[in-house]
Amino acid sequence: SLFIFGKIVEAIVGHWRMFVIYIVAGLFGNFASLSFNTDTVSVGASGAIFGLIGAIFIFMYVGKQFNRKLIGQLLIVLLIMIGLSLFMQNVNIVAHIGGFIGGLLITLIGFYFRTNKNRFWFLIILILVLFIAAQIRIFTIKEDNIYNTIITNEMKQGNYDDAKDMVKHTINKNYADDETYYLNGLIKATLDSKAEGIAVWERGLREHPNSGLLNYQLAIANRSLDNKDKAKKYIKAALKSDPSNNDYINLNKELSDDSDSEN
């Protein structure tokens, strides 16, 4: 695809302009992916290639030359790409759309720079607004830790040894958060013993002392061991971290009711 569409664009605008279109389209594809695909890792050049396809459509539009053969080839490729996106896993259609839009815009900007300054500045402002909006979206959304997602998926499939290896990798690479330790504790409790799981959660709590998740899990674990004093200590810490969490509120109430019943 890069050879076919890259050669077409290069023949029309030269290699430097083709390079600019390719890079800008790739950036747009990546920003779109970062903005909306928050639970996965994505690599590849397809977003930039879709930008080259978008540029070719603009060339035909501004040149008023609609080559049937070329249009047919483009439509076939687009249909194949759409089909792949619908029927195959791990295809980043968001990056494709972002790259296509990036290719359209940067090509129009290049055209209107010489022919229509008003439209040129309008598109410059538009591309800046989209860029700023993407940055705001990227840096304000709460992203899932992709490693925790992988660990969770392995556990759901019963692959606890693989999940354990991923936990080790995550901790060694300093990507671990409180959820990583929570999952590691579940793995240890399943493969080894409840005591091993509790030890992992306590170690995680030393790393993340304000974690509501770990405090809550330790409260549940200690309650199951009939150590209600420790359970109440942990659930109070969890509530301090997140006072509106219904699970924390309910467990605190249950522990309080148990104490009242004993009294």
ROFI-529830 format. One record per residue: residue in three letters; x negated, y, z of N, C-alpha, C in turn. Coordinates in steps of 0.2 Angstrom, whole numbers, plus 5000, padded with zeros to 4 digits. Layout:
REM residues N
ALAXYZXYZXYZ/...
This chain:
REM residues 263
SER499649945000500050005000499650065000/LEU499050065004498650125004498350134997/PHE498050084994497750084988498250114982/ILE498850084982499350104977499550174978/PHE499850194984500050264985499550314986/GLY498950294989498450334990498150364984/LYS498050314979497850334972498250384969/ILE498950374969499450414966499350484969/VAL499350494976499250554979498650594977/GLU498050554977497450574976497350604969/ALA497750564964497750594957498050654956/ILE498550674960498950734960498650794963/VAL498350784969498150844973497350834975/GLY497050784973496350774975496250744981/HIS495550714982495450674988495550714995/TRP495350774995495350815001496050825004/ARG496450844999497150865001497550795003/MET497350744999497650675001497450655008/PHE496850675009496550655016496950695021/VAL497050755020497450805025498150775026/ILE498450755020499150725021499150665025/TYR498650625023498650555027498550565034/ILE498050615036497950625043498550655047/VAL498850705044499450735047499950685048/ALA500150655043500650605043500550545048/GLY499850525049499650485054499750505061/LEU499650575062499750605069500450615070/PHE500850625065501550635066501850565068/GLY501650515065501850445067501650425074/ASN501050445076500850425082501250465088/PHE501350535086501650575091502450545092/ALA502750525086503350495087503450435091/SER502850395090502850325093502750345101/LEU502350385103502150405110502750435113/SER503150465109503750505112504350455113/PHE504450395109504950355110504850285112/ASN504250265110504050195112503650195118/THR503950195124503650205131503450135134/ASP503550085131503450015135503049975130/THR502649995126502249955121501649985119/VAL501149945116500549975113500649965105/SER500450015102500450015094499850035091/VAL499649995086499050015081499250005074/GLY498950035070499050025063499050085059/ALA499050085052499050145048499650155044/SER500250115046500850115042501150185042/GLY501150215048501450285048501150335043/ALA500450335043500150375038500350355031/ILE500350295029500550265023501250295021/PHE501750285026502350315024502350395023/GLY501850425026501750495024501550505017/LEU501150465014500950465007501550455003/ILE502050415005502650395001503050465001/GLY503150495007503550555008503250605003/ALA502550615003502250664999502450654991/ILE502450594989502550574982503350594981/PHE503750584985504450614984504450684983/ILE504050724987504050794987503750814980/PHE503150784978502850794971503450794966/MET503850744966504350734961504850784962/TYR505050804968505550864969505250924966/VAL504650944968504451014966504251014959/GLY504050954956503850954949504350944944/LYS504950924947505550914943505450854938/GLN504950814940504850754936505050694940/PHE505550664938505750604941505650544937/ASN505050514938504850454934505250394937/ARG505650364932506050304934505650244937/LYS505050234934504650174936504350194943/LEU504150254944503850264950504450264956/ILE504950294954505550294959505750224961/GLY505750184956505950114957505450074961/GLN504750094960504250064964504350084972/LEU504450154972504450174979505050144983/LEU505650144979506250114983506150044984/ILE505750004980505649934982505249924988/VAL504749974988504249964994504649985001/LEU505050045000505450065006505950005008/LEU506249975003506649915005506349865009/ILE505749845006505349795009505149815016/MET504949875017504749905024505349905028/ILE505849925026506449925030506649855032/GLY506649805027506749735029506349705034/LEU505649725033505149695038505349725045/SER505549785045505649815052506349785055/LEU506749765051507349735054507349665055/PHE506949625052506849555053506249525056/MET505749575057505149545060505049585067/GLN504749555071504549585078503949625077/ASN503849675082503249715082503149755076/VAL503649785073503549835068503849895071/ASN503349945070503550015073503850055069/ILE504550055068504950095063504950165065/VAL504850185072504850255074504250285071/ALA503650255071503050275068503150285061/HIS503450245057503550245050503950315049/ILE504550325053504950385051504550445053/GLY504150445058503750505060503250515055/GLY502950465052502450475047502750505040/PHE503350475039503650495033503850575033/ILE504150595039504350665040503650705040/GLY503150685043502550725043502250735036/GLY502250675032502050685025502450735021/LEU503150735022503550775018503450845020/LEU503350865027503250935029502550965027/ILE502050925028501350945026501350965018/THR501650915014501650925007502050985005/LEU502550995008502951055007502651125009/ILE502251115015501851175017501351195012/GLY501051145009500451155004500751184998/PHE501351164996501751194990501951264991/TYR502251274997502551344998502051395000/PHE501451375001500851425003500751464997/ARG500851434991500751474985501351504982/THR501951474983502551494979503051534983/ASN503051524990503551554994503351565001/LYS503151625003502851635010503351625015/ASN503951645014504451645019504551565021/ARG504651525016504751455017504151425020/PHE503551445018502951425021502851435028/TRP503051495031503051515038503551485042/PHE504151475038504651435042504451365043/LEU504151335038503951265039503351255044/ILE502851305044502351315049502651315056/ILE503151355057503451365064503851295066/LEU504151265061504551205062504051155064/ILE503451145061502951095062502651105069/LEU502551165071502351185078502851165083/VAL503451185082504051165087504051095088/LEU504051055082504050985083503450955087/PHE502850985085502250965089502350975096/ILE502551035098502651055105503151015109/ALA503751005105504250955108503950885109/ALA503550865105503250795106502850795112/GLN502450845113501950845118502350855125/ILE502850895125503250895131503550825133/ARG503850795127504150735128503650685131/ILE503050685128502550635129502350635137/PHE502250705139501950715145502450715151/THR503050715149503550725155503950655156/ILE503950615151504350545152503950505157/LYS504350465160504050415165503950355160/GLU503350335160503150275155503050215160/ASP503250155157503150095160502450075160/ASN502150045165501450015164501549955160/ILE501249955154501249905149500949835152/TYR500449845156500149785159500649745164/ASN501049785168501549755172502149725168/THR502249755162502749725158502549655155/ILE501949655153501649595151501649535157/ILE501449555163501449515168502149485170/THR502649535170503349515171503549465166/ASN503449475159503649435154503349365155/GLU502749365157502449295158502749255163/MET502949295169503249265175503949235173/LYS504249275169504949255167504949195162/GLN504349185159504349125155503949065158/GLY503849075165503549025169502849015168/ASN502449065165501749055164501349095169/TYR501449065175501149105181500349105181/ASP500049055178499349065177499149115173/ASP499449125167499349185162499449245166/ALA500049255170500249315173499649335178/LYS499449275182498849285187498249315183/ASP498049295177497449315174497549385172/MET498149405170498349475168498249525174/VAL498549495179498449545185497749555187/LYS497349505187496649515188496249565183/HIS496449555177496249605171496449675173/THR497049685175497349745176497049785182/ILE496849745187496549775193495849785192/ASN495449745188494749755186494749815182/LYS495249835178495149885173495449955176/ASN495649945183495850005187496550035184/TYR496949985181497650005178498149985183/ALA497949955189498449935193498849985197/ASP499449975198499850025203500249985208/ASP500650015212501049975217501449915214/GLU501749925208502149865205501649805203/THR501049825201500549765200500449725206/TYR500349755212500249725218500849685220/TYR501449715219502049685220502149615216/LEU502049625210502049565206501549515207/ASN500949535209500349485211500549455218/GLY500949485222501149455228501649405227/LEU502149415222502649365220502249305217/ILE501749315213501349255210501049215215/LYS500749255220500349215226500849175230/ALA501449205231501949175235502249115232/THR502249115225502549055221502049005220/LEU501349025219500848975218500548945224/ASP500448995229500048975235500548965241/SER500649025244501149025250501349095251/LYS501849095256502149165257501649205261/ALA501249175265500749215269500249245264/GLU500049215258499649245253499949295250/GLY500649295249500949345245500949405250/ILE501149395256501149455261500449485261/ALA499949445261499249475262499149525255/VAL499349505250499249545244499649605244/TRP500249605247500749665247500449715252/GLU500149685258499749725263499149765260/ARG498749725256498249755252498449805247/GLY498949795244499249845239499449905243/LEU499749895249499949955253499449995255/ARG498849965256498250005258498050055252/GLU498150025246497950065240498450115239/HIS499150095240499650145238500150155245/PRO499850185250500250195256500950225256/ASN501050255251501750285250502250245246/SER502050185244502450145240503050125243/GLY503650145241504250115243504350045242/LEU504150025236504249955233503949905238/LEU503249925239502849875244503149875251/ASN503349935253503549935260504249895261/TYR504649905255505249865255505149795255/GLN504649775251504549695250504249665257/LEU503849705260503549685266504149685272/ALA504549725271505149725276505549665275/ILE505649645269506049585267505649525270/ALA505049525268504649465270504549455278/ASN504449505281504449505289505149485292/ARG505649515289506349495291506449415290/SER506149385285506249315283505849275288/LEU505349305291504849275296505149285303/ASP505749325304506049345310505649395314/ASN505149425310504749485314505149545312/LYS505649565316506149615314505749685316/ASP505349685321505049745323504549775317/LYS504249725314503849745308504249765302/ALA504749725301505249735296505549805296/LYS505749825302506049895303505449955302/LYS504849935304504349985303504249995295/TYR504249945291504149945284504749975281/ILE505349965283505949985279505950065281/LYS505750085287505750155288505250195283/ALA504750165282504250195278504450195271/ALA504850145269505150145262505650195261/LEU506050205266506550255266506250325266/LYS505750335269505350405269505150415262/SER504950365259504650375252505250385247/ASP505850355248506350365243507050355248/PRO507250415251507850415255508450395252/SER508550405245509150395242509250325239/ASN508750275240508750215237509250165241/ASN509750145237510250105240510050035243/ASP509550005240509249945243508949955250/TYR508550015250508250025256508750045262/ILE509250085260509750105265510150045267/ASN510249995263510649935265510249895270/LEU509649885268509149845272509049875279/ASN508949935279508849975285509549965290/LYS510149965287510749965290510849895293/GLU510649845289510649775291510249755297/LEU509549785297509149775302509349805308/SER509649865308509949905313510549865316/ASP510949835312511549795314511349735318/ASP510749705315510449645319510249665326/SER509949715326509649745333510249755338/ASP510749785335511349805340511649735342/SER511749685337512049625339511649585345/GLU510949595344510549555349510649595356/ASN510749655356510749695362511449685365/
